[in-house]
């Protein structure tokens, strides 16, 4: 199969105006050489200046609103790409993060990429809002299908989907695996599927954390799309702390970069 374009998706926790950290993060991102990327939790103006300096061949877009954390999207200048901020996935809450929709056109075919950072938290309200956001995001495929020449949109939903389950008393917890099963079932109804990753867990706060490594970052794609196969046949490569060997190495990487690993995948024809 031939490469069409590659995509990197990375939550850089509280990505603000720490100059030394910005330099490290942008270099790591640049080293992955993605054609398209999204960074979540962007908070500082200095991030944009460093990106434009180290990645001059990209065009950049960012969400705007009352939320404090934004999604920043970059696309290689050689790509035809159209950016739209989507508010309908905010579940009526002005402080929730909007979706960032980047439609990439390659060889005359459009590939809508919806980057999302859904509601965090394992309280019932967190799960409820998150579930509603994801349902709206998946349902958006119906609209895209109508605009597609063959009725089958090349749609991909991805990002920090915070699939962490719910805590509730009286043994009524909903484990993260159950939330993921529901996401898979909802995706299947829209002819979509969640891509397998080289490592299941993408978030961890290090050895001192009371929360174990967690499977929070996901990619859900139209089931007719094809992707490059990485180790073990996985269609998304997890890069960062999750790919390191010892806890000490992982802790050092988390401190230097982020508690989330980066996801990379490649769309092929």
C-alpha positions as CSV (number, residue, x, y, z in Angstrom):
1,X,0.0,0.0,0.0
2,X,1.1,3.6,-0.7
3,X,1.4,6.3,2.0
4,X,-1.2,9.1,1.8
5,X,-0.3,11.0,5.0
6,X,0.7,10.5,8.6
7,X,-0.9,11.9,11.8
8,X,0.5,12.5,15.3
9,X,-1.9,13.0,18.2
10,X,-0.4,14.1,21.6
11,X,-1.7,15.5,24.9
12,X,1.1,17.7,26.3
13,X,-0.2,18.2,29.8
14,X,-0.5,22.0,30.7
15,X,1.5,23.0,27.7
16,X,2.3,26.6,28.7
17,X,5.2,29.1,28.6
18,X,8.0,26.9,30.1
19,X,10.6,27.7,27.4
20,X,12.9,24.7,28.0
21,X,10.0,22.2,28.0
22,X,8.5,23.8,24.9
23,X,11.8,23.3,23.1
24,X,12.0,19.6,24.1
25,X,8.4,18.9,23.2
26,X,8.6,20.6,19.8
27,X,11.8,18.8,18.9
28,X,10.3,15.4,19.9
29,X,7.2,16.2,17.8
30,X,9.3,17.3,14.9
31,X,11.4,14.1,15.1
32,X,8.3,12.1,14.4
33,X,7.9,13.9,11.0
34,X,4.1,13.8,10.9
35,X,2.2,15.3,7.9
36,X,-0.6,16.4,10.3
37,X,-0.5,16.7,14.1
38,X,-2.6,17.8,17.0
39,X,-1.5,19.0,20.4
40,X,-4.0,19.1,23.3
41,X,-3.9,21.3,26.5
42,X,-2.0,24.1,24.8
43,X,-2.1,27.1,27.3
44,X,0.8,29.4,26.5
45,X,1.4,31.9,23.7
46,X,5.1,30.9,23.5
47,X,4.2,27.5,22.2
48,X,3.1,29.0,18.8
49,X,6.4,31.0,18.5
50,X,8.5,27.9,19.0
51,X,6.4,25.8,16.6
52,X,6.8,28.3,13.8
53,X,10.5,28.5,14.4
54,X,11.2,24.8,14.5
55,X,8.5,23.6,12.1
56,X,8.4,26.4,9.4
57,X,7.0,24.1,6.7
58,X,3.7,23.6,8.6
59,X,0.5,25.7,8.7
60,X,-1.1,26.0,12.2
61,X,-4.6,26.4,13.5
62,X,-5.9,26.6,17.1
63,X,-9.3,26.4,18.8
64,X,-10.7,29.5,20.6
65,X,-13.3,30.0,23.4
66,X,-13.8,30.3,27.1
67,X,-11.9,27.1,27.9
68,X,-8.3,27.5,29.2
69,X,-6.9,24.6,27.2
70,X,-6.9,24.6,23.4
71,X,-6.2,22.1,20.6
72,X,-3.5,23.2,18.2
73,X,-3.4,21.6,14.8
74,X,-0.5,21.6,12.3
75,X,-0.5,20.5,8.7
76,X,2.4,20.3,6.3
77,X,2.3,23.1,3.8
78,X,2.3,20.8,0.9
79,X,-1.0,19.3,2.0
80,X,-4.4,20.8,1.1
81,X,-6.2,21.2,4.4
82,X,-9.2,23.1,5.7
83,X,-9.7,23.8,9.4
84,X,-13.1,24.3,11.2
85,X,-13.8,24.7,14.9
86,X,-16.7,22.4,15.9
87,X,-18.9,23.5,18.8
88,X,-21.6,20.9,18.7
89,X,-19.5,18.4,20.6
90,X,-19.4,20.6,23.7
91,X,-22.7,19.3,25.1
92,X,-24.0,22.8,25.6
93,X,-21.3,23.7,28.1
94,X,-19.3,26.8,27.0
95,X,-16.3,25.8,29.0
96,X,-15.8,22.4,27.4
97,X,-13.2,22.1,24.7
98,X,-14.5,22.3,21.1
99,X,-13.6,19.8,18.5
100,X,-10.9,20.7,15.9
101,X,-11.9,19.5,12.4
102,X,-9.2,19.4,9.8
103,X,-10.2,18.1,6.4
104,X,-7.2,16.9,4.4
105,X,-7.5,16.4,0.6
106,X,-5.1,13.9,-1.1
107,X,-5.4,12.8,-4.7
108,X,-8.9,14.4,-4.9
109,X,-10.2,12.5,-1.8
110,X,-11.2,14.2,1.4
111,X,-10.2,12.9,4.9
112,X,-12.0,14.7,7.7
113,X,-10.0,14.4,11.0
114,X,-11.9,15.4,14.1
115,X,-9.5,16.0,17.0
116,X,-11.2,15.8,20.4
117,X,-10.2,16.3,24.1
118,X,-13.3,15.0,25.9
119,X,-14.4,15.5,29.4
120,X,-12.1,14.1,32.1
121,X,-13.1,12.6,35.4
122,X,-14.5,9.3,36.7
123,X,-17.5,10.8,38.5
124,X,-20.9,10.1,36.9
125,X,-21.1,13.7,35.4
126,X,-17.8,13.1,33.7
127,X,-18.8,9.8,32.1
128,X,-22.2,11.3,31.0
129,X,-20.7,14.3,29.3
130,X,-18.0,12.3,27.7
131,X,-20.4,9.7,26.4
132,X,-22.6,12.5,24.9
133,X,-19.6,14.2,23.3
134,X,-18.5,10.9,21.7
135,X,-22.0,10.1,20.5
136,X,-22.2,13.4,18.8
137,X,-18.8,13.0,17.2
138,X,-19.6,9.6,15.8
139,X,-23.0,10.7,14.6
140,X,-21.3,13.5,12.6
141,X,-20.3,10.7,10.1
142,X,-23.9,10.7,8.8
143,X,-23.5,14.4,7.8
144,X,-20.1,13.7,6.2
145,X,-21.5,10.6,4.4
146,X,-24.1,12.8,2.7
147,X,-21.4,15.1,1.4
148,X,-19.1,12.3,0.2
149,X,-19.4,11.3,-3.5
150,X,-19.7,7.6,-2.7
151,X,-21.6,8.0,0.6
152,X,-18.7,6.7,2.6
153,X,-16.8,9.5,4.3
154,X,-13.1,8.9,5.1
155,X,-13.8,10.0,8.7
156,X,-11.4,9.7,11.7
157,X,-12.1,10.7,15.3
158,X,-9.1,10.8,17.5
159,X,-7.5,12.4,20.6
160,X,-7.5,12.2,24.4
161,X,-10.9,10.7,24.8
162,X,-10.4,10.1,28.5
163,X,-11.9,6.6,28.5
164,X,-11.4,6.1,32.2
165,X,-14.7,4.6,33.3
166,X,-16.7,5.8,36.4
167,X,-16.5,5.4,40.1
168,X,-19.7,4.8,42.1
169,X,-20.5,3.4,45.5
170,X,-22.2,0.0,46.3
171,X,-20.0,-1.9,43.7
172,X,-21.6,0.0,40.8
173,X,-18.3,1.2,39.2
174,X,-18.1,1.1,35.4
175,X,-14.6,0.0,34.5
176,X,-12.6,1.7,31.7
177,X,-12.8,-1.6,29.7
178,X,-16.7,-1.3,29.8
179,X,-16.6,2.3,28.5
180,X,-14.3,1.2,25.7
181,X,-16.6,-1.7,24.8
182,X,-19.5,0.8,24.5
183,X,-17.3,3.1,22.4
184,X,-16.5,0.1,20.1
185,X,-20.2,-0.8,19.9
186,X,-21.3,2.8,19.1
187,X,-18.5,3.0,16.5
188,X,-19.6,-0.2,14.8
189,X,-23.1,1.2,14.4
190,X,-21.6,4.0,12.3
191,X,-19.3,1.6,10.3
192,X,-16.3,2.7,12.3
193,X,-13.7,0.9,14.4
194,X,-11.1,1.7,17.1
195,X,-7.5,1.2,15.9
196,X,-5.2,-1.1,17.8
197,X,-2.1,0.4,19.3
198,X,1.4,-0.9,19.9
199,X,0.8,-0.2,23.7
200,X,-2.6,-0.1,25.3
201,X,-1.9,2.4,28.0
202,X,-1.0,5.9,26.9
203,X,-1.3,7.9,30.1
204,X,0.6,7.6,33.4
205,X,1.8,10.0,36.1
206,X,4.8,7.9,37.0
207,X,5.8,5.4,39.6
208,X,4.5,7.5,42.5
209,X,1.0,7.7,41.1
210,X,-1.9,6.0,42.8
211,X,-3.5,5.5,39.3
212,X,-2.1,2.8,37.1
213,X,-1.2,3.4,33.4
214,X,-4.4,4.1,31.6
215,X,-5.8,3.6,28.1
216,X,-7.1,7.2,27.4
217,X,-6.0,8.2,23.9
218,X,-7.9,6.6,21.0
219,X,-8.3,6.6,17.3
220,X,-11.7,5.7,15.7
221,X,-11.8,5.4,11.9
222,X,-14.2,4.6,9.2
223,X,-13.9,0.8,8.7
224,X,-13.0,1.0,5.0
225,X,-9.8,3.0,5.6
226,X,-6.4,1.3,5.5
227,X,-3.4,2.0,7.7
228,X,0.2,1.2,8.0
229,X,0.9,-1.8,10.2
230,X,3.4,-1.3,13.1
231,X,4.8,-3.8,15.6
232,X,2.4,-6.8,16.1
233,X,0.1,-5.5,13.3
234,X,-1.1,-2.5,15.3
235,X,-2.2,0.4,13.3
236,X,-1.1,3.1,15.7
237,X,2.4,3.4,17.2
238,X,2.6,4.7,20.8
239,X,5.8,6.7,21.3
240,X,7.1,8.2,24.5
241,X,7.2,6.8,28.0
242,X,5.1,3.8,27.1
243,X,7.8,2.5,24.8
244,X,10.6,2.7,27.4
245,X,11.9,-0.1,29.5
246,X,12.3,0.8,33.2
247,X,10.1,2.9,35.5
248,X,13.0,5.3,36.0
249,X,13.3,5.9,32.3
250,X,9.5,6.4,32.0
251,X,9.5,8.8,35.0
252,X,12.2,10.9,33.4
253,X,10.4,11.1,30.1
254,X,7.1,12.0,31.8
255,X,8.9,14.8,33.7
256,X,10.6,16.1,30.6
257,X,7.6,15.9,28.2
258,X,4.2,14.8,29.3
259,X,2.2,12.2,31.1
260,X,0.7,11.2,27.8
261,X,2.6,9.3,25.1
262,X,2.3,10.4,21.5
263,X,0.2,8.4,19.0
264,X,1.3,8.1,15.4
265,X,-0.5,6.5,12.4
266,X,-0.3,6.5,8.7
267,X,-3.2,6.5,6.3
268,X,-2.6,4.4,3.1
269,X,-4.3,3.7,-0.2
